[in-house]
Amino acid sequence: MEIGPIWRAMMRNKTGAILIALQIAVTMAIMVNAVSIMQEKNRMLSRPSGIDENNIFTLASVGFAEDFNERATVEEDLAAIRAMPGVVNAIQSISIPLSGGGWSMGLAVEPGPEIDGTGVAVYFVDEHGLDTFGLNLLAGENFSATDIVWRGRSDTSWPDKVIVTLATAETLFPDDPHSALGKTVYIADVIPMTITGIIEQMQAPWNGWDGVERVMLTPNRTLFGSSRYIIRTKPGMRDTLMPQVEEMLAERNKGRIVRSMSSMDEIREKSYRAESSMIKILTFTITLLIVITSLGIVGLASFSVNRRTRQIGTRRALGASKLAILRYFMTENFLISLVGVLIGAALTVGLNIIMIETFSLTRITWYLVPVAMLMLLAVGQMAVFGPAKRASSVPPAVATRTV
Amino acid sequence: MFSYYLKLGWLSIRRNPLLSTLMVAAIAIGIGASMTIITVNYVMSSNPIPQKSDVLFYVQLDSDDLNTLDDEDNELLDQLTYLDAMALMKAGKAYRQVASNRSGLVLEPQGEGERPFSVDTRNTWASFFPMFDLRFLYGGGWDDTADQNLERVVVLSKEINERVFGGEDSVGRSVRLNGMDFRVVGVMDEFLPMPKFYDVTNGAFNEPEEIFIPFNVAVEYEFDRNGNTNCWKMPDGDGFEAFLNSECVWIQFWAELRNATEKQDYMDFLNAYVEQQKELGRFPRPINNRLSDVMEWMEDQEVVEDDARVMLGLSLLFLLVCLLNTIGLLLAKFLGKSTDNSLRRALGASKSSLFIQHMIESGLIGLGGGLFGLGLAWLGLRGIEMLFGEYVENLVGMDWAMVMTGIGLAILSALLAGLYPTWRACSIAPASQLKIQ
């Protein structure tokens, strides 16, 4: 083909070509790194919380009256909620996955203050905990009603049973996590607890925590002044039941306020709002960027077509076909874009290294680079097609006219 | 001359409406995108209390566990224990000092049929109000005797005063909180420090609390805490008393130190205090106390989020693409006028006057792009507000400094973009383009 002549012609007037190539290169660097960030955020978003998210909602009950009896209120509330038609089960707990606020404690396999324990998130549950959250018990057994201990706000004792997630068992007993059942672990340095159950998976309340899968359930109910109820409904019943439960609780006891009612969907949405927003912003940015780069290509290509109208006419008069002219401009753009994406690949990797060092982001997956190169080559070809088509329709007679 | 050049520039812009629109649009989009992100970063990293930021110091004492000493980053606990906070308050060695924490109370309005609601509360001391330069609509803060005598006094935010008292002067009236009567001593004016520097532990961009009550009163009645509590060692025994005497940290502590001497003296005092506590068997780690002024503290706590910085970097690269674009288009445009320029050179126009003319034209395009870009940035900020919700509500406002920066950045970018095309346009030999005619 006529790559040689096209390349030499381009070299005689290279500024425009260099500008386009650079633009494509920077566009590619931004695009690939942005997509890589989006992939990372998406990975975060798609982790399961381990609970039956579609059918769970939660609300808080805060007592304020002087004669407020928290223990009686919690017992009556739970009995009343569980008795409502459509409710599968309900518990009092201090937290729920993804909510951002909760409690964590260090667990160690040996007692003693000099041992540095592993941080594990705590959910206080009663014997209805597994059913309410919808957890899958891999081994061992659920708590029974007699295991439940009431815990005051500043109490320091712990019950003697604990159910942990498999991830917790893996951290505590890396050699054989399944042997964790029946083993003793130590909380608050010296208090022993026996692992009586292992659940498959459940997330801690903090989605950005590196130990997000490390969770334990303890058989407690709390007297913290403020109670959070977690309610699981039959599929499809949640939205109808939410206002009913809220109204029922508010009516039952005037010495407290009911607040912070939200479904798990809302909690998830709020928890990952920053991540999902960033994905949207980056998508928008990439689109805009490609549009701008294409417009730049169109602008410069049109300009070069205008400048070369006489030459094109001359070539046509000398026998070049329309297709040859079209091919000329398409090839020219292809060469420019090719240089652009090659520089772009280098820039992309460079930018990624900077981002990894400064912001501890992850490395880009290798296939993004060739995919982006092909895509930008295609975008270039599409952008130049309009001006090239116009060039090919320059009539041969133009060659005979002056200016 | 300038106005003549302006006119020339304007005429030239109007001659190629499509190309000019493209250029203005390219700059506008670049400026719009980068200004949106710059604004968010600017607010995140702004100084919330510029008049005093260098005399207010956040106090950190290294009361942490010996086991975690090998951590390389030398990070200290970000709050104090009750024991230490009270000891420092009692010693009173700084010009002013304040210990405070976050809690939540239930407020019962006295009107018929009004439902009780929960209010974000800060438990603090009299010195909080003068230290952080808080302005009042009515009344003022309480005084030291109220702290000592456990007086049930309360300072309301403007919003709460509007909600409970319809915005009138409520000083002297009483508010029912958690079943107890509190006397209103002051109503604050609008108060929205960005970031919320005095307690970044519990959310650097949260709104300030809605009511302020004496710390000692909150402790006396064991009001619920709802801020971060971090215990490396469990309290010895059950009950609130054991919690207070524990190694749990949950209090933010600020000291006002007016000069280097005061700062040095206070540091010496802190070190002596820790030395003395070591004898009592506390503070297992080597002495490592820290005083950070407001901006140092914001830096230390990484208030500006990584995501925001990543976006800033990407948006500046985005602006670069737009500029490359503009350079290309300007080049096309100026070279398209070659005939014009060479004719004018032949007629005696100097290189420098051609240079100035083209730069003015570039600047005009930049101005246009900047104005449109600001509009786009405004839209961008609304978009961010829509996506992130109330979390960023206070981050997406543009002040005049930002508006001027935006226009300045646009003109500067356009001038930079115009340099090379202008140079090419000016270096045309006189009459070279006239030969073929």
Interface residues (C-beta under 8 A of the other chain):
Chain A: T15 G16 L19 I20 L22 Q23 V26 T27 A29 I30 N33 A34 I37 V62 F64 A65 E66 P113 E114 I115 D116 G152 R153 S154 D155 T156 S157 A188 D189 F224 G225 S226 I257 R259 K270 R273 A274 S276 S277 M278 K280 I281 L282 T285 L288 L289 I292 T293 L295 G296 G299 L300 F303 N306 R307 L351 M355 T358 F359 S360 L361 T402 V403
Chain B: L19 L22 A25 A26 I29 G30 A33 D65 L66 N67 T68 G104 L105 V106 E108 R115 P116 F117 S118 N178 G179 E222 D224 K233 M234 P235 D236 G237 D238 G239 F240 A242 F243 D306 D307 R309 V310 M311 G313 L314 S315 L317 F318 L320 V321 C322 L324 N325 I327 G328 L329 L331 A332 L335 G336 G383 I384 L387 F388 G389 Y391 Y420 R424 I436 Q437
